[in-house]
């Protein structure tokens, strides 16, 4: 998050973030998620749940409880686009 105007992460910190994204892409590819748009959709869904949880119920599990359903919906969508079903 770039919540501080003018903030730039250090090259070392940014390198860690890039590595995590690359590892995530490889893991998702093994699950059949190979299109960049699908990976972008995935990161949007996950970050949305995370930020909803942090912003609205930091000590609870309201959005955390939705993770399994979101994963199922996402993979159903990807498989449908690939012409495959679960």
Secondary structure, DSSP 4 states (H G I P E B T S, - for coil): ---STT----HHHHHHHHHHHHHHHHHHHHTT--SHHHHHHHHHHHHHHHHHHHHH-TTS-TTGGGHHHHHHHHHHHHHHHTT---
